[in-house]
């Protein structure tokens, strides 16, 4: 954006143009139910849904070694490109 300030957007996933970090995971992981509750990436209804924090702790962290992380490659490439582009002042 300017000097050393960069904006790294999450890449499109399939036909989905507006994405969030959770979209980098496999769709099946996003459908995982916990105690009969489904994931809601917006404002979760605590009676029937769980949110991003519970997803991160109970689904991602708990299963991290078994997960496929391939979906993060395009995002990580963007971060890598920023690091390569940035030249600190001399």
Secondary structure as GFF3:
##gff-version 3
##sequence-region A 1 90
A	DSSP	three_ten_helix	21	24	.	.	.	ID=ss1
A	DSSP	alpha_helix	27	30	.	.	.	ID=ss2
A	DSSP	beta_strand	38	39	.	.	.	ID=ss3
A	DSSP	beta_strand	49	50	.	.	.	ID=ss4
A	DSSP	alpha_helix	52	54	.	.	.	ID=ss5
A	DSSP	pi_helix	55	61	.	.	.	ID=ss6
A	DSSP	alpha_helix	62	63	.	.	.	ID=ss7
A	DSSP	three_ten_helix	64	66	.	.	.	ID=ss8
A	DSSP	three_ten_helix	70	72	.	.	.	ID=ss9
A	DSSP	alpha_helix	73	85	.	.	.	ID=ss10
###
